[in-house]
Amino acid sequence: FQVCAMHKCRNVAGQGVLRPWDGLAGPARKGIPMRFMMLMYPGPEAETETSPVPPGPEGQKLLQDRMAFNQRMVDAGVMKGGDGLKPTRKGARVKYQAGGKTLVLDGPFTETKEVLGGYWIIEVPGLADAISWARQAPCPAGEFIEIREVYGADDFGEEAAAIGREQQAQMDANAARDEAAKS
């Protein structure tokens, strides 16, 4: 397909133009899976937790429900990855400045109102499908999931796509090597 540099519109094999504001579903995307990140924002209590599972029976139920949700996505063949994130106090930010300098800020990031708590990477036909999966996620009141389409290497042109395929093959080989070393 071709990508319009101005609006990131796509013309897929002459099937028509799909613009980002078209909802990312329709004839131009038919049969071509799209990758999305579902970004989980668990709320401020996630910053104070010493465990990823809230205490008590409610926390255990939430963990079981999330594991079952993940399994449904795996069984459906849509989940490609995902992880939970530890509190920001265990992290850092690298801020880029003029002249190629960087500034490292140690966590916690108290000025942040919403803290990313984890993510899923899914591959589905379109945004409507990603929303459908996100609506099924077991989340307590106040939490939310942001859904963002992931750029693929093809979105940056053929040269970048070729490099991306080489890098993916290298990552796959590294993962297989690491898995073999564990055995």
Disulfide bonds with the S-S distance in Angstrom:
none
